Structure formats: structure tokens, C-alpha cells
Amino acid sequence: MNYLPNILFAIALVFGIGYFVRNVRKLIRNIKLGQDVDVSDNKSQRFKNMVNIALGQSKMVRRPIAGFLHVIVYVGFIIINIEVLEIIIDGLFNTHRFFSGIGDLYGVLIGSFEILAILVLVAVIVFWARRNVIKIKRFWNSEMTSWPKNDANYILYFEMVLMSLFLIMNATDASFQAMDSGNLISQYIAPWFSGMAESTLHLIERTAWWVHILGILVFLNYLYFSKHLHILLAFPNTYYASTKPKGQLDNLASVTKEVMLMMDPNADPFAVPDEDNDETLEKFGVSDVTDLNWTQLLSAYTCTECGRCTSSCPANLTGKKLSPRKIMMDTRDRLEEVGKNIDANKGEFKNDGKQLLGDYITKEELWACTTCNACVEECPVSISPLSIIMDMRRYLVMEESAAPVELNNMMTNIENNGAPWPYNQMDRLNWKDE
């Protein structure tokens, strides 16, 4: 018996899974570069959010057409790939359709898979048309350059090919067709190959089988480099997303510490900070990705680049430079750059003279935000671009004193007059005499 195909399959499987694990470790390492944050509260609500939003797709279906198609692709692609277990067993142990021995249930399963494959194929074609023929505006914003634009199409092509291979594999499998059970769709494809020699038919079936499983392994490892990493990260991201009411901002621990120090009668106001002790050198706000907390970095990797946030952003809709999607894409790009820097320098980060603020995200973008939370409300995987924007604004105000003139005037008025308006407290009621 020739075991060479099984050996080659085992090598491909080990290499594919091994490379995937390597990238997952790198992903976790990069996310852990963020600051620690306590997300141990409201566990029941967090679990409920994960089930409803990540698993139940509750926010996707708010836009019915795209939502319905996405549910088909999501459910179909996941369920169809259950068959991968059978493919792995067949590939390793030189069996053929290992689970066919379970009887009629096998036909029901494969039949369901074939129907889902057709539905996924149709949905993916519609997605491709929406993106490339109809050219829906949110897919063509300025930040959607060659790679983000092409990345979305590559995934669609991947899914088209994988679903087609699955059906061709079934249609050219003579023993499966002879069962006449479960071939609900492939029985109509089988006649396309009628008249071919048995050896040719077997070659086509084996080729489709091999390309199908190798394609799945390639797809698995492509995820790390793609926006479709959300397939895996949507679950932890929706679990760890903020459960606080929208609009409620966090107090900076560094600011709280400074205020408490000011109120401490025993504190020495003339103490000189110890530059060797990081605890005494507080940084207010965020200027680079390592200043963000790890849940914000997780969100950057989770971003689906769907553009729902940007298409709902009032600042963007009125022509401002801000795009919440770009905020998340820039954060991910900078984090990847920092990760590659660490890899190149044997585990240590070498200052590259760059940072997220300025080199990726401009002040103009940050101050265009109205803090309305539309982007947070619209995101189908519970990402908050607003939290990053607010943290970077804090840095501009508290570290660089670089707030817009209007905001500086307001803060000066609050300091001097106890209100945002440029009127002395004694003169506030003078309007009634006019």
C-alpha cells in the first residue's frame, strides 16, 4: 500500500497548523504590548454580549441585506468545514469518507453541506458585486488603498474556490454518487464529467480533494495578515468590550494619582521625580500603541474594515478628515510595525522615531470627532474607535498643551470664571437688564 500521500498530507498538516500557531503567538505577544486593564467585571453581561453579537450576529442584521448574506456565509462556511475532520482522518489513515459508515445521517449531513455551499457561493458572488460592480461608497473611502481593497476580494475568491472544489469533489466521487444519498447538489454537477474515464474522474476528485484541504490551510494562515482575523477575534473582543454606558469616559489612573498626591498633606511638593523609577514618571494619554490598553489593541486586530463606523460618522459625512475605520487600521498597522521591530531586534523594541500620533493619525482627525458614539454603536464586533481618539486627545491636551484655540479658551474660562463663558460670575445675570 502506498503511504506517500498520507505522509505528504501529514507534513502539510503539521506545517500549516505549526505556522498558524506561530502567528497566533506573535499576535498574543503584540496585544500584550498594551497596558493592563481590569475587565473582570460584569461577567454574565460580557458572556451575553459575546453570544448575541459574535455568535448571534445581532448587530450585523441591522443592515438587512448585508446582514442576511453575512449570516449565510458565516454559518455555511463554519458548518461546511466540519467536514475537514473527515478529510483529516482520510488523509492521515488512508481511508475514504470515514464517516459514511454512520448510515443515513451521513447523507443528511453532506446534503446539508452541499446546500450551504451553494448558498455561500451565491452570497459571496453578491458580496463581490456590491464591492466591485455596484461600488458601495464605504468600500471605496480614501483609506481603502490597494491592500485593504484587494484583501477583501482575495477572501471572496478564496471562498468561491473552496465551495466550488467541495462540490466538484463530491460530484466526481463515483462511490459517493453511487450512494445516492446526500448528493442533493452534486448530482446535477456530476453529468458535466460524464463520459470521462474512471481514472480521469478519480484524478479530478483527488485533485479537488487536495486543493480543497490545502486551500483551507492556506486560508487559515492568511487570516493573520487579513482583516478576516475577526473570524477568530470577534468572540474575545465582544467579551472584553466595555460594558459601561456609552458616553461614560474612564478616569485616567495617572490623573487620579496626581490629584490624590495634591490632596495629600504629607506629600513633598518639591520632590524631584526619579527618572529610573517608571512609577514616578506618569504619562497622560496616548501617543503610541504601547500606551493603549490591551483590549484596544485586540480591537485593532479585530476590525473588519466594513466601514459601517465611517459611514455613520457625522464628522466624516460632513467632509471632515476623520474616519473611525482608519483610526483602527492605523492602530493595527503601527502595532504590526512595532512587532516587526521587536522581531528584528531579538525581542527588544528599538526606537524607530515614529509613533501612532503624527506619523499615522493626525491632530486634525482627532479633533474632528464629535464624541457622539455613532461608530461604537454601529460596529458589528463592539469596537470603540472613540476610546482611542479620546486617549490621544488627552495626550495632546495634558502632555503637549496642543488643544485647539476654542478648547483652550473654554478651559481658561472654566479656570477663571467657573464656566465655559468669558463672563465674570458677577456679570452673568446682566443679560436680564438689557
C-alpha positions in Angstrom: 0.0 0.0 0.0 1.4 3.4 -1.0 1.6 5.6 2.1 3.4 8.5 0.4 0.2 10.6 0.0 -0.6 10.2 3.7 3.0 11.2 4.7 2.7 14.3 2.4 -0.6 15.1 3.9 0.8 14.8 7.5 3.7 17.1 6.6 1.3 19.7 5.1 -1.0 19.5 8.1 1.9 19.9 10.6 3.4 22.7 8.7 0.1 24.5 8.2 -1.0 24.2 11.8 2.5 25.0 13.1 2.8 28.2 11.1 -0.7 29.2 12.3 0.3 28.6 16.0 3.5 30.7 15.4 1.4 33.6 14.1 -1.1 33.3 17.0 1.8 33.5 19.5 3.0 36.6 17.7 -0.5 38.1 17.8 -0.8 37.5 21.5 2.6 39.0 22.1 1.7 42.1 20.2 -1.6 42.5 22.0 0.2 42.1 25.4 2.3 45.1 24.5 -0.7 47.2 25.6 -1.3 48.5 29.1 -3.1 46.2 31.6 -6.7 46.9 32.2 -9.2 45.3 34.5 -12.0 43.6 32.5 -13.1 41.1 35.2 -16.4 42.9 35.9 -19.9 42.0 34.7 -19.0 38.5 33.5 -22.6 37.5 32.8 -23.2 40.6 30.7 -19.9 40.1 28.8 -20.8 36.4 28.0 -24.3 37.5 26.9 -22.7 40.2 24.6 -20.4 37.6 23.1 -23.3 35.1 22.4 -25.6 37.8 21.0 -23.1 39.8 19.0 -20.3 37.5 17.9 -22.2 34.2 17.7 -25.7 35.6 17.0 -24.7 38.3 14.6 -27.2 40.6 16.2 -25.6 43.9 15.1 -24.9 42.6 11.6 -28.5 42.2 10.7 -29.3 45.9 11.4 -28.5 46.3 7.8 -30.7 43.5 6.4 -29.2 42.7 3.0 -25.6 42.7 4.1 -26.5 41.1 7.4 -28.5 38.3 5.9 -25.8 37.5 3.4 -23.1 37.6 6.1 -25.1 35.2 8.2 -25.3 32.7 5.3 -21.5 32.9 4.7 -20.7 32.7 8.4 -23.0 29.8 9.2 -22.3 28.0 5.9 -18.6 28.3 5.9 -18.3 27.2 9.6 -20.6 24.2 9.2 -19.2 23.0 5.9 -15.7 22.9 7.4 -16.9 20.4 9.9 -16.1 18.0 7.0 -12.5 19.0 7.5 -12.4 16.5 10.3 -13.3 13.7 7.9 -10.7 14.9 5.4 -8.0 14.9 8.1 -8.8 11.3 9.1 -8.9 10.2 5.5 -5.7 12.0 4.8 -3.8 10.5 7.7 -5.1 7.0 7.8 -5.7 6.3 4.1 -9.4 5.9 4.4 -12.1 7.3 2.2 -15.2 9.1 3.6 -14.5 7.7 7.0 -17.9 8.8 8.5 -20.0 7.3 5.7 -20.4 4.3 8.0 -22.9 6.1 10.2 -25.6 5.5 7.6 -28.4 7.8 6.6 -27.2 10.5 8.9 -24.1 10.9 6.8 -26.3 11.6 3.7 -28.2 14.2 5.7 -25.0 16.0 6.8 -23.4 16.0 3.4 -26.7 17.1 1.8 -26.9 20.0 4.2 -23.3 20.9 3.5 -24.0 21.0 -0.3 -27.0 23.2 0.1 -25.0 25.6 2.3 -22.1 25.5 -0.2 -24.4 26.8 -2.9 -25.9 29.5 -0.6 -22.4 30.6 0.4 -21.3 30.7 -3.2 -24.3 32.9 -4.2 -23.8 35.2 -1.2 -20.1 35.6 -1.9 -20.8 36.5 -5.5 -23.3 39.1 -4.4 -20.7 40.5 -1.9 -18.2 40.7 -4.8 -20.7 42.5 -7.0 -21.6 45.0 -4.2 -17.9 45.8 -3.7 -16.7 45.8 -7.3 -19.6 46.4 -9.6 -22.1 48.5 -7.5 -19.1 50.0 -5.7 -20.9 50.9 -2.4 -19.3 54.1 -1.2 -18.0 52.8 2.2 -15.8 50.3 0.4 -14.0 53.0 -1.6 -13.0 55.6 1.0 -9.6 57.0 0.8 -8.1 54.7 3.4 -9.2 51.7 1.3 -6.0 51.6 -0.6 -4.7 48.7 -2.7 -4.1 46.2 0.1 -7.3 46.6 2.1 -9.3 46.7 -1.1 -7.6 43.6 -2.6 -7.6 41.8 0.7 -11.4 41.7 0.8 -11.5 40.4 -2.8 -8.9 37.7 -2.1 -11.1 36.3 0.7 -14.1 36.3 -1.6 -12.1 34.4 -4.3 -10.9 32.0 -1.6 -14.4 31.2 -0.6 -15.6 30.9 -4.2 -12.9 28.4 -5.0 -13.3 26.4 -1.8 -17.0 26.0 -2.1 -16.6 25.0 -5.8 -14.0 22.5 -5.0 -16.2 20.9 -2.3 -19.0 20.4 -4.8 -16.7 19.2 -7.6 -15.0 16.8 -5.1 -18.5 15.3 -4.4 -19.6 15.3 -8.0 -16.6 13.3 -9.2 -16.5 10.8 -6.3 -18.1 7.8 -8.0 -18.6 5.9 -4.8 -20.3 8.8 -3.1 -22.6 9.4 -6.1 -23.4 5.6 -6.1 -24.7 6.0 -2.5 -27.4 8.4 -3.9 -27.7 9.9 -0.5 -26.5 13.5 0.3 -25.7 14.4 -3.2 -28.5 17.0 -3.4 -26.5 19.5 -5.4 -23.5 17.5 -6.7 -25.8 15.1 -8.6 -26.6 17.9 -11.0 -22.9 18.7 -11.4 -21.8 15.0 -12.0 -23.2 15.0 -15.6 -20.6 17.6 -16.5 -18.0 14.9 -16.1 -19.9 12.1 -17.8 -18.1 10.2 -20.5 -14.7 10.6 -18.8 -12.6 7.5 -18.0 -12.8 6.3 -14.4 -9.1 7.1 -13.9 -9.6 10.7 -15.1 -12.6 11.1 -12.9 -10.6 9.8 -9.9 -7.8 12.2 -10.7 -10.2 15.1 -10.8 -11.7 14.0 -7.4 -8.3 13.6 -5.8 -7.1 17.0 -7.2 -10.2 18.7 -5.9 -9.7 17.0 -2.5 -6.1 18.0 -2.2 -6.6 21.6 -3.4 -9.6 21.9 -1.1 -7.7 20.9 2.1 -4.5 22.8 1.1 -6.7 25.8 0.4 -8.2 25.6 3.9 -4.7 25.5 5.4 -3.6 28.5 3.3 -6.8 30.4 4.3 -6.2 29.6 7.9 -2.7 31.1 7.8 -3.8 34.0 5.6 -6.1 35.2 8.4 -3.3 36.7 10.4 -2.4 39.1 7.6 -6.0 39.8 6.7 -9.0 41.8 8.1 -10.7 38.5 8.3 -8.9 37.8 11.5 -12.2 38.9 13.1 -13.5 35.4 12.4 -11.4 34.3 15.4 -11.1 37.5 17.4 -14.8 38.7 17.3 -15.5 36.4 20.2 -12.9 37.7 22.7 -13.4 41.2 21.5 -17.1 41.3 22.2 -16.5 39.6 25.6 -13.9 42.2 26.7 -15.6 45.2 25.2 -16.7 47.9 27.6 -20.0 47.2 29.4 -20.3 50.8 30.7 -23.0 53.1 29.3 -21.9 54.7 26.0 -20.6 58.2 26.7 -19.2 57.3 30.1 -15.5 58.1 29.9 -12.8 56.4 32.1 -10.8 58.4 34.5 -7.1 58.2 33.8 -5.3 56.5 36.7 -2.3 58.8 36.2 -4.5 61.9 36.6 -6.3 60.3 39.6 -2.9 59.6 41.2 -1.7 63.2 40.6 -4.9 64.6 42.2 -4.6 62.4 45.2 -1.0 63.4 45.6 -2.0 67.1 45.5 -4.6 66.4 48.3 -2.1 64.5 50.4 -0.9 66.9 53.2 2.2 64.8 53.8 3.4 64.8 50.1 6.5 66.8 49.3 5.6 69.3 46.5 9.3 69.8 45.8 10.2 66.2 45.3 12.2 65.5 42.2 11.0 62.5 40.1 13.3 59.6 40.0 14.0 59.0 36.3 15.0 55.4 37.0 11.6 54.7 38.6 8.9 54.5 36.0 6.2 54.7 38.6 7.0 58.3 39.3 7.0 59.3 35.7 3.4 59.2 34.7 2.4 59.7 31.1 -1.0 61.3 30.4 -2.9 59.9 27.5 -1.7 58.0 24.4 0.9 58.9 21.8 1.8 55.4 20.6 0.3 51.9 20.5 2.1 50.7 23.6 0.3 53.4 25.6 -3.1 51.9 24.7 -4.5 49.1 26.8 -4.5 45.6 25.5 -8.3 45.5 24.8 -7.8 48.4 22.4 -5.0 46.6 20.6 -7.2 43.5 20.5 -9.9 45.7 18.8 -7.4 46.9 16.3 -6.7 43.3 15.1 -10.5 42.6 15.2 -11.5 45.4 12.9 -13.4 44.0 9.9 -12.8 47.2 7.9 -16.5 47.0 6.9 -16.8 50.8 7.1 -20.1 50.9 9.0 -18.5 53.2 11.6 -17.2 55.6 9.0 -20.5 55.6 7.0 -22.3 56.6 10.2 -19.8 59.2 11.4 -21.3 62.7 11.3 -17.8 64.3 11.0 -17.0 62.1 8.0 -20.4 62.7 6.4 -19.8 66.5 6.6 -16.4 66.2 4.8 -14.1 66.2 7.8 -10.9 64.1 7.6 -11.9 61.7 10.4 -12.6 58.1 9.5 -13.1 55.8 12.6 -12.2 52.8 10.4 -8.9 54.5 9.5 -8.2 55.0 13.2 -8.4 51.3 13.8 -6.5 50.4 10.6 -3.7 52.8 11.5 -3.5 51.4 15.0 -3.2 47.9 13.7 -0.5 49.0 11.1 1.5 50.7 13.7 1.2 47.7 16.1 2.4 45.4 13.3 5.4 47.8 12.7 6.3 47.7 16.4 6.0 43.9 16.4 8.3 43.6 13.4 10.8 45.9 15.1 10.8 43.6 18.2 11.3 40.6 15.9 14.2 42.2 14.1 15.9 43.2 17.4 15.7 39.9 19.2 12.8 40.6 21.4 13.5 44.3 22.2 12.0 47.4 20.8 14.5 49.8 19.2 13.2 53.4 19.0 12.4 54.0 15.3 11.5 57.6 15.8 7.9 57.0 14.9 4.6 57.0 16.9 0.9 56.5 16.3 0.2 60.2 16.8 1.5 62.2 14.0 3.0 59.5 11.8 -0.3 57.6 11.4 -3.1 59.6 12.9 -3.2 63.4 12.6 -4.4 66.0 15.1 -7.0 67.1 12.5 -8.6 63.7 12.6 -8.7 63.6 16.4 -10.3 67.0 16.9 -12.9 66.4 14.1 -14.6 63.8 16.3 -17.8 64.9 17.9 -17.7 62.0 20.5 -21.3 61.1 19.5 -20.6 57.3 19.8 -22.1 56.5 16.4 -19.1 54.5 15.4 -19.3 52.5 18.6 -23.0 51.8 18.2 -22.6 50.7 14.6 -19.6 48.4 14.9 -20.7 44.8 14.4 -18.0 43.5 16.7 -18.1 46.0 19.5 -15.0 48.1 18.7 -14.6 51.6 20.1 -12.5 53.9 17.9 -13.7 56.7 20.2 -11.7 55.3 23.2 -8.5 55.6 21.2 -9.4 59.1 19.9 -10.1 60.3 23.5 -6.9 58.9 24.9 -4.9 60.6 22.1 -6.7 63.8 22.7 -5.8 63.6 26.4 -2.1 63.3 25.4 -2.4 66.4 23.2 -4.0 68.4 26.0 -2.1 67.3 29.0 1.3 66.5 27.6 1.7 68.9 24.6 -0.8 71.6 25.5 -1.9 71.3 21.9 -5.6 71.7 22.2 -7.5 73.9 19.6 -7.8 77.6 20.4 -11.5 77.2 21.1 -10.9 74.5 23.7 -8.1 76.4 25.3 -10.3 79.4 25.7 -13.0 77.3 27.2 -10.7 75.7 29.7 -9.3 79.1 30.6 -12.8 80.4 31.2 -13.6 77.5 33.4 -10.5 78.1 35.4 -11.1 81.8 35.8 -14.9 82.1 35.8 -16.1 78.7 36.8 -18.0 78.3 33.5 -17.2 77.9 29.8 -18.3 81.5 29.0 -16.0 84.6 29.1 -18.0 86.4 31.7 -17.2 87.2 35.3 -19.5 85.4 37.8 -20.9 88.7 39.0 -21.9 89.7 35.4 -23.7 86.5 34.4 -27.2 87.9 35.0 -26.6 91.3 33.3 -28.5 90.0 30.3 -31.8 90.4 32.1 -31.3 94.1 32.3 -30.8 94.5 28.5 
